[in-house]
Amino acid sequence: MSINNHSLVKQAIRELEALPETMVREVLDFIGELRVKHGLLPDETPKTGIHRGLLLSTFGNWNDERDAEEIVQEIYESRTISESDYNL
């Protein structure tokens, strides 16, 4: 690692340490995307055979214009309650 690169890594670590955990996880996801994009990961994991590029390319792809409350409401409305009498 060159001196310039080492300095950048130290700066990145300082920035990461200042972030909340959720944002650090986003940064890690982004790093994974960059590694796949630039061919720095194997195509498949040795243990599972899952294609890493395909898996990572799906991260963050959920698109919905509804807010969370609307989505939760739809879930509740789609559930049914059985009217059957149960004898135990």
C-alpha positions, -999 to +999 in steps of 0.1 A: +000+000+000+015+034-010+018+063+014-010+082-003-033+051-003-025+045+034-035+081+042-068+077+023-076+045+042-069+063+075-092+091+065-119+067+054-117+049+088-121+082+106-151+090+086-166+055+091-161+058+129-182+089+129-212+073+112-241+054+128-241+016+123-269+017+097-249+041+075-217+020+079-237-010+066-247+011+036-210+019+030-202-018+032-229-026+007-215+001-016-180-013-013-194-047-023-210-032-053-178-015-064-158-047-059-183-066-081-184-038-107-146-038-110-141-076-109-125-077-075-146-106-062-149-142-074-180-149-095-192-175-071-187-181-034-169-214-028-193-227-002-227-219-017-221-214-054-242-183-053-232-158-080-220-128-060-225-102-087-261-113-092-268-113-055-252-079-048-269-063-078-303-069-062-294-049-030-313-016-027-336-023-057-369-021-039-389+007-054-423+017-040-439+051-039-460+043-008-447+051+026-441+025+053-475+030+069-494+024+036-475-008+031-481-020+066-518-012+062-520-032+030-505-062+048-530-060+076-559-056+051-548-087+032-549-109+063-580-129+070-594-141+102-611-175+102-647-175+115-647-212+122-656-225+156-629-246+171-636-272+198-606-281+218 
